[in-house]
């Protein structure tokens, strides 16, 4: 073997050791097993898949947070409507008393009128700029102030066959999060639907007509509306509980994905430092040995 061949061989070995040492040094600095796809093509593909799953779960969590906020706003609205209805029931009881005279009943009717407007204003609650009780017509207020009690939204979400406002909370899993105001408040007196607005308009008329018997019948209608309101609130609460369960499940999945990603990408720091130290020693020894070999010149062979 000629001197030049020996020198090229030594330099090649030194370059190989240098590259290996540089790779280990980069691993120690980044604390990552994979710093480029060529380090581990299979591991890289696995890491990309895990990150995609993490990103999807992050979006699902955002959807859940938004849905929870929406349904919290709905619950607050329904609770306020319940407060109005409870107050109206107390007033109906007071007005239905045989000792109540026309003056007192007229005064009660005035308060009922204000409750009607308060109920409609409450039903127009918004979350993030959307009306929460208008079905999918989220840009339209369910009711207007004044004598018009007609519901202005749509009924999407009222019938299970007609999707309402949906949020995707998992892969291929959606949940309807809206409550339709018409189900609780109805369309007022003209509709004769017996819902809250119809009831309150009738009560105001019966008070002004001094009709005690009709007011006693109104009490039964009020109780039915309270029961219906509780059912709607219970359904909204059940959906909220489902979102909370989905959120917990996503947190668990995200934690598992993070661990898998760490197992795939992260370097064993202790092992990496041991490798770095041993490779550094080997490289220094190779440099010393190589220097002795490469320093030989033509004159050394001639003497």
DRENDO-1510 file (C-alpha; in Angstrom, 1 decimal, always signed):
<recs>
REC; n; res; u; v; w
REC; 1; UNK; +0.0; +0.0; +0.0 .
REC; 2; UNK; +1.4; +3.4; -1.0 .
REC; 3; UNK; +1.8; +6.3; +1.3 .
REC; 4; UNK; -1.0; +8.3; -0.4 .
REC; 5; UNK; -3.3; +5.4; +0.0 .
REC; 6; UNK; -2.5; +5.1; +3.7 .
REC; 7; UNK; -3.1; +8.8; +4.1 .
REC; 8; UNK; -6.4; +8.7; +2.3 .
REC; 9; UNK; -7.5; +5.8; +4.4 .
REC; 10; UNK; -6.6; +7.6; +7.6 .
REC; 11; UNK; -8.4; +10.8; +6.5 .
REC; 12; UNK; -11.5; +8.8; +5.5 .
REC; 13; UNK; -11.6; +7.1; +9.0 .
REC; 14; UNK; -11.1; +10.5; +10.7 .
REC; 15; UNK; -13.9; +12.0; +8.6 .
REC; 16; UNK; -16.2; +9.1; +9.6 .
REC; 17; UNK; -15.4; +9.5; +13.3 .
REC; 18; UNK; -15.9; +13.2; +13.0 .
REC; 19; UNK; -19.3; +12.9; +11.4 .
REC; 20; UNK; -20.4; +10.3; +14.0 .
REC; 21; UNK; -19.2; +12.6; +16.8 .
REC; 22; UNK; -20.9; +15.6; +15.3 .
REC; 23; UNK; -24.2; +13.7; +15.0 .
REC; 24; UNK; -24.0; +12.6; +18.7 .
REC; 25; UNK; -23.1; +16.2; +19.6 .
REC; 26; UNK; -26.2; +17.5; +17.8 .
REC; 27; UNK; -28.3; +14.8; +19.5 .
REC; 28; UNK; -27.0; +15.9; +22.9 .
REC; 29; UNK; -27.7; +19.6; +22.1 .
REC; 30; UNK; -31.2; +19.1; +20.7 .
REC; 31; UNK; -32.0; +16.1; +23.1 .
REC; 32; UNK; -33.8; +14.6; +20.1 .
REC; 33; UNK; -33.1; +11.1; +18.6 .
REC; 34; UNK; -34.3; +12.4; +15.3 .
REC; 35; UNK; -32.9; +15.7; +14.0 .
REC; 36; UNK; -33.5; +15.0; +10.3 .
REC; 37; UNK; -35.7; +12.4; +8.5 .
REC; 38; UNK; -32.7; +10.5; +7.3 .
REC; 39; UNK; -31.8; +9.7; +10.9 .
REC; 40; UNK; -34.8; +7.4; +11.2 .
REC; 41; UNK; -37.3; +7.3; +8.3 .
REC; 42; UNK; -39.7; +5.0; +10.1 .
REC; 43; UNK; -39.5; +7.0; +13.3 .
REC; 44; UNK; -40.0; +10.2; +11.4 .
REC; 45; UNK; -43.2; +8.9; +9.7 .
REC; 46; UNK; -44.5; +7.7; +13.1 .
REC; 47; UNK; -43.7; +11.1; +14.7 .
REC; 48; UNK; -45.5; +12.9; +11.9 .
REC; 49; UNK; -48.6; +10.8; +12.4 .
REC; 50; UNK; -48.5; +11.4; +16.2 .
REC; 51; UNK; -48.2; +15.1; +15.7 .
REC; 52; UNK; -51.2; +15.1; +13.2 .
REC; 53; UNK; -53.2; +13.3; +15.9 .
REC; 54; UNK; -52.2; +15.9; +18.5 .
REC; 55; UNK; -53.2; +18.7; +16.2 .
REC; 56; UNK; -56.6; +17.1; +15.5 .
REC; 57; UNK; -57.2; +16.6; +19.3 .
REC; 58; UNK; -56.2; +20.2; +19.9 .
REC; 59; UNK; -58.9; +21.3; +17.5 .
REC; 60; UNK; -61.5; +19.0; +19.0 .
REC; 61; UNK; -60.6; +20.5; +22.4 .
REC; 62; UNK; -61.2; +24.0; +21.0 .
REC; 63; UNK; -64.6; +22.8; +19.7 .
REC; 64; UNK; -65.5; +21.4; +23.1 .
REC; 65; UNK; -64.5; +24.6; +24.8 .
REC; 66; UNK; -66.6; +26.6; +22.4 .
REC; 67; UNK; -69.6; +24.2; +22.8 .
REC; 68; UNK; -69.3; +24.3; +26.6 .
REC; 69; UNK; -69.3; +28.1; +26.5 .
REC; 70; UNK; -72.3; +28.1; +24.2 .
REC; 71; UNK; -74.3; +25.7; +26.5 .
REC; 72; UNK; -73.2; +27.6; +29.7 .
REC; 73; UNK; -74.8; +30.7; +28.0 .
REC; 74; UNK; -77.9; +28.7; +27.2 .
REC; 75; UNK; -78.1; +27.5; +30.8 .
REC; 76; UNK; -77.8; +31.0; +32.1 .
REC; 77; UNK; -80.6; +32.1; +29.8 .
REC; 78; UNK; -82.9; +29.3; +30.8 .
REC; 79; UNK; -82.2; +29.9; +34.4 .
REC; 80; UNK; -83.2; +33.6; +34.0 .
REC; 81; UNK; -86.4; +32.6; +32.1 .
REC; 82; UNK; -87.1; +30.2; +35.0 .
REC; 83; UNK; -86.7; +33.1; +37.5 .
REC; 84; UNK; -89.1; +35.2; +35.4 .
REC; 85; UNK; -91.6; +32.3; +35.3 .
REC; 86; UNK; -91.4; +31.7; +39.0 .
REC; 87; UNK; -92.1; +35.4; +39.6 .
REC; 88; UNK; -95.0; +35.3; +37.2 .
REC; 89; UNK; -96.4; +32.2; +39.0 .
REC; 90; UNK; -96.3; +34.0; +42.3 .
REC; 91; UNK; -98.1; +37.0; +40.7 .
REC; 92; UNK; -100.7; +34.7; +39.2 .
REC; 93; UNK; -101.3; +33.1; +42.6 .
REC; 94; UNK; -101.7; +36.6; +44.1 .
REC; 95; UNK; -104.0; +37.7; +41.3 .
REC; 96; UNK; -106.1; +34.6; +41.5 .
REC; 97; UNK; -106.9; +35.2; +45.1 .
REC; 98; UNK; -110.6; +36.0; +45.5 .
REC; 99; UNK; -109.6; +38.9; +47.8 .
REC; 100; UNK; -107.7; +40.7; +45.0 .
REC; 101; UNK; -109.6; +43.7; +43.6 .
REC; 102; UNK; -109.4; +45.2; +40.1 .
REC; 103; UNK; -106.8; +47.8; +41.1 .
REC; 104; UNK; -104.4; +45.2; +42.4 .
REC; 105; UNK; -104.9; +43.0; +39.4 .
REC; 106; UNK; -104.2; +45.8; +37.1 .
REC; 107; UNK; -101.0; +46.5; +38.9 .
REC; 108; UNK; -100.0; +42.8; +38.6 .
REC; 109; UNK; -100.9; +42.9; +34.9 .
REC; 110; UNK; -98.4; +45.8; +34.5 .
REC; 111; UNK; -95.7; +43.7; +36.0 .
REC; 112; UNK; -96.6; +40.7; +33.8 .
REC; 113; UNK; -96.2; +43.0; +30.8 .
REC; 114; UNK; -92.6; +43.8; +31.9 .
REC; 115; UNK; -91.9; +40.1; +32.5 .
REC; 116; UNK; -92.9; +39.4; +29.0 .
REC; 117; UNK; -90.4; +41.9; +27.6 .
REC; 118; UNK; -87.8; +40.7; +30.1 .
REC; 119; UNK; -88.3; +37.0; +29.0 .
REC; 120; UNK; -87.9; +37.9; +25.3 .
REC; 121; UNK; -84.8; +40.1; +26.0 .
REC; 122; UNK; -83.3; +37.2; +28.0 .
REC; 123; UNK; -84.0; +34.7; +25.2 .
REC; 124; UNK; -82.0; +37.0; +22.8 .
REC; 125; UNK; -78.7; +36.0; +24.7 .
REC; 126; UNK; -75.6; +35.8; +22.6 .
REC; 127; UNK; -72.3; +33.8; +22.8 .
REC; 128; UNK; -69.3; +35.0; +20.7 .
REC; 129; UNK; -71.6; +37.1; +18.6 .
REC; 130; UNK; -74.2; +34.4; +17.9 .
REC; 131; UNK; -77.7; +34.1; +19.2 .
REC; 132; UNK; -77.8; +30.9; +21.2 .
REC; 133; UNK; -81.5; +30.2; +20.9 .
REC; 134; UNK; -82.3; +30.9; +17.3 .
REC; 135; UNK; -81.5; +27.5; +15.9 .
REC; 136; UNK; -79.0; +27.7; +13.0 .
REC; 137; UNK; -80.2; +31.3; +12.3 .
REC; 138; UNK; -77.6; +32.5; +14.7 .
REC; 139; UNK; -77.5; +36.0; +13.2 .
REC; 140; UNK; -81.1; +36.6; +14.0 .
REC; 141; UNK; -82.5; +37.5; +17.4 .
REC; 142; UNK; -85.3; +35.0; +18.4 .
REC; 143; UNK; -87.7; +37.7; +19.5 .
REC; 144; UNK; -88.3; +41.5; +19.1 .
REC; 145; UNK; -89.4; +43.8; +21.8 .
REC; 146; UNK; -93.0; +45.0; +21.7 .
REC; 147; UNK; -96.3; +43.2; +21.0 .
REC; 148; UNK; -94.9; +40.8; +18.4 .
REC; 149; UNK; -94.1; +37.5; +20.2 .
REC; 150; UNK; -93.5; +35.5; +17.0 .
REC; 151; UNK; -90.3; +33.4; +17.1 .
REC; 152; UNK; -87.9; +34.7; +14.4 .
REC; 153; UNK; -85.3; +31.9; +14.2 .
REC; 154; UNK; -85.5; +28.4; +12.8 .
REC; 155; UNK; -86.2; +25.0; +14.5 .
REC; 156; UNK; -82.9; +23.3; +13.6 .
REC; 157; UNK; -82.0; +21.2; +16.5 .
REC; 158; UNK; -85.5; +20.9; +17.9 .
REC; 159; UNK; -86.2; +17.8; +15.9 .
REC; 160; UNK; -83.4; +15.2; +16.2 .
REC; 161; UNK; -83.8; +14.6; +12.5 .
REC; 162; UNK; -82.9; +18.2; +11.7 .
REC; 163; UNK; -79.3; +19.0; +12.7 .
REC; 164; UNK; -78.8; +22.2; +14.7 .
REC; 165; UNK; -75.7; +24.0; +15.7 .
REC; 166; UNK; -73.0; +21.2; +15.6 .
REC; 167; UNK; -69.6; +20.9; +17.1 .
REC; 168; UNK; -67.2; +18.1; +16.1 .
REC; 169; UNK; -65.8; +16.7; +19.4 .
REC; 170; UNK; -64.0; +13.6; +18.1 .
REC; 171; UNK; -63.2; +11.8; +14.9 .
REC; 172; UNK; -66.5; +11.5; +13.1 .
REC; 173; UNK; -68.4; +12.5; +16.3 .
REC; 174; UNK; -70.6; +15.6; +16.3 .
REC; 175; UNK; -72.9; +17.0; +19.0 .
REC; 176; UNK; -75.8; +19.4; +18.6 .
REC; 177; UNK; -75.3; +22.2; +21.2 .
REC; 178; UNK; -78.3; +24.5; +20.7 .
REC; 179; UNK; -81.7; +24.9; +22.3 .
REC; 180; UNK; -84.5; +26.4; +20.3 .
REC; 181; UNK; -86.3; +29.3; +22.1 .
REC; 182; UNK; -89.7; +28.3; +20.5 .
REC; 183; UNK; -89.6; +25.1; +22.5 .
REC; 184; UNK; -89.8; +27.1; +25.7 .
REC; 185; UNK; -91.3; +30.5; +24.9 .
REC; 186; UNK; -93.5; +29.6; +21.9 .
REC; 187; UNK; -95.0; +32.1; +19.5 .
REC; 188; UNK; -97.2; +34.1; +21.8 .
REC; 189; UNK; -101.0; +34.5; +22.3 .
REC; 190; UNK; -102.0; +34.3; +18.7 .
REC; 191; UNK; -100.5; +30.8; +18.3 .
REC; 192; UNK; -102.4; +29.3; +21.2 .
REC; 193; UNK; -99.5; +27.0; +21.9 .
REC; 194; UNK; -99.7; +27.3; +25.7 .
REC; 195; UNK; -96.0; +28.2; +26.0 .
REC; 196; UNK; -94.6; +30.9; +28.3 .
REC; 197; UNK; -95.4; +33.9; +26.1 .
REC; 198; UNK; -98.9; +32.7; +25.3 .
REC; 199; UNK; -99.4; +32.0; +29.0 .
REC; 200; UNK; -98.2; +35.5; +30.1 .
REC; 201; UNK; -100.3; +37.3; +27.5 .
REC; 202; UNK; -103.4; +35.4; +28.7 .
REC; 203; UNK; -102.6; +36.1; +32.3 .
REC; 204; UNK; -102.3; +39.9; +31.6 .
REC; 205; UNK; -105.7; +39.8; +29.8 .
REC; 206; UNK; -107.3; +37.7; +32.6 .
REC; 207; UNK; -106.0; +40.1; +35.2 .
REC; 208; UNK; -107.4; +43.2; +33.4 .
REC; 209; UNK; -110.7; +41.3; +32.8 .
REC; 210; UNK; -110.9; +40.6; +36.6 .
REC; 211; UNK; -111.3; +36.9; +35.7 .
REC; 212; UNK; -110.3; +35.0; +38.8 .
REC; 213; UNK; -111.4; +31.6; +37.5 .
REC; 214; UNK; -109.3; +31.9; +34.4 .
REC; 215; UNK; -106.3; +32.9; +36.5 .
REC; 216; UNK; -106.7; +29.7; +38.6 .
REC; 217; UNK; -106.5; +27.7; +35.3 .
REC; 218; UNK; -103.5; +29.8; +34.3 .
REC; 219; UNK; -101.7; +28.4; +37.4 .
REC; 220; UNK; -101.9; +24.9; +36.0 .
REC; 221; UNK; -100.5; +26.1; +32.6 .
REC; 222; UNK; -97.6; +27.8; +34.5 .
REC; 223; UNK; -96.8; +24.5; +36.3 .
REC; 224; UNK; -96.7; +22.7; +32.9 .
REC; 225; UNK; -94.3; +25.3; +31.6 .
REC; 226; UNK; -92.1; +25.1; +34.6 .
REC; 227; UNK; -91.9; +21.3; +34.1 .
REC; 228; UNK; -91.1; +21.8; +30.4 .
REC; 229; UNK; -88.4; +24.3; +31.2 .
REC; 230; UNK; -86.8; +21.9; +33.7 .
REC; 231; UNK; -86.7; +19.2; +31.0 .
REC; 232; UNK; -85.0; +21.5; +28.5 .
REC; 233; UNK; -82.5; +22.5; +31.1 .
REC; 234; UNK; -81.8; +18.9; +32.0 .
REC; 235; UNK; -81.2; +18.1; +28.3 .
REC; 236; UNK; -78.8; +21.0; +28.1 .
REC; 237; UNK; -77.0; +19.8; +31.2 .
REC; 238; UNK; -76.7; +16.3; +29.9 .
REC; 239; UNK; -75.0; +17.6; +26.8 .
REC; 240; UNK; -72.7; +19.7; +28.9 .
REC; 241; UNK; -71.8; +16.6; +30.9 .
REC; 242; UNK; -71.0; +14.8; +27.6 .
REC; 243; UNK; -68.7; +17.6; +26.5 .
REC; 244; UNK; -66.9; +17.4; +29.9 .
REC; 245; UNK; -66.5; +13.6; +29.5 .
REC; 246; UNK; -65.2; +14.1; +25.9 .
REC; 247; UNK; -62.7; +16.7; +27.2 .
REC; 248; UNK; -61.4; +14.4; +29.8 .
REC; 249; UNK; -61.0; +11.6; +27.2 .
REC; 250; UNK; -59.1; +14.0; +24.9 .
REC; 251; UNK; -56.8; +15.0; +27.7 .
REC; 252; UNK; -56.0; +11.3; +28.3 .
REC; 253; UNK; -55.4; +10.7; +24.7 .
REC; 254; UNK; -53.2; +13.8; +24.3 .
REC; 255; UNK; -51.1; +12.6; +27.3 .
REC; 256; UNK; -50.6; +9.2; +25.7 .
REC; 257; UNK; -49.7; +10.8; +22.3 .
REC; 258; UNK; -47.2; +13.1; +24.0 .
REC; 259; UNK; -45.5; +10.1; +25.7 .
REC; 260; UNK; -45.4; +8.1; +22.4 .
REC; 261; UNK; -43.9; +11.1; +20.6 .
REC; 262; UNK; -41.3; +11.5; +23.4 .
REC; 263; UNK; -40.4; +7.8; +23.1 .
REC; 264; UNK; -40.0; +8.2; +19.4 .
REC; 265; UNK; -38.2; +11.5; +19.1 .
REC; 266; UNK; -36.4; +12.2; +22.4 .
REC; 267; UNK; -32.9; +11.0; +23.0 .
REC; 268; UNK; -31.8; +9.1; +26.1 .
REC; 269; UNK; -29.6; +11.9; +27.4 .
REC; 270; UNK; -27.5; +9.7; +29.7 .
REC; 271; UNK; -26.7; +7.3; +26.9 .
REC; 272; UNK; -26.1; +10.1; +24.5 .
REC; 273; UNK; -23.5; +11.7; +26.8 .
REC; 274; UNK; -21.8; +8.3; +27.3 .
REC; 275; UNK; -21.6; +7.8; +23.6 .
REC; 276; UNK; -20.3; +11.4; +23.1 .
REC; 277; UNK; -17.5; +10.9; +25.6 .
REC; 278; UNK; -16.4; +7.6; +24.2 .
REC; 279; UNK; -16.6; +8.8; +20.6 .
REC; 280; UNK; -14.6; +12.0; +21.6 .
REC; 281; UNK; -11.9; +9.9; +23.2 .
REC; 282; UNK; -11.8; +7.6; +20.1 .
REC; 283; UNK; -11.6; +10.6; +17.8 .
REC; 284; UNK; -8.8; +12.2; +19.7 .
REC; 285; UNK; -6.8; +8.9; +19.7 .
REC; 286; UNK; -7.4; +8.5; +16.0 .
REC; 287; UNK; -6.2; +12.1; +15.4 .
REC; 288; UNK; -3.0; +11.3; +17.3 .
REC; 289; UNK; -2.4; +8.1; +15.5 .
REC; 290; UNK; -3.2; +9.6; +12.2 .
REC; 291; UNK; -0.9; +12.5; +12.8 .
REC; 292; UNK; +2.0; +10.1; +13.3 .
REC; 293; UNK; +1.2; +8.3; +10.1 .
REC; 294; UNK; +0.5; +11.3; +7.9 .
REC; 295; UNK; +3.7; +13.1; +9.1 .
REC; 296; UNK; +5.9; +10.5; +7.3 .
REC; 297; UNK; +7.4; +12.1; +4.2 .
REC; 298; UNK; +9.3; +10.8; +1.2 .
REC; 299; UNK; +12.6; +11.6; +3.0 .
REC; 300; UNK; +11.6; +9.2; +5.8 .
REC; 301; UNK; +11.4; +6.3; +3.2 .
REC; 302; UNK; +14.7; +7.3; +1.5 .
REC; 303; UNK; +16.7; +7.3; +4.7 .
</recs>
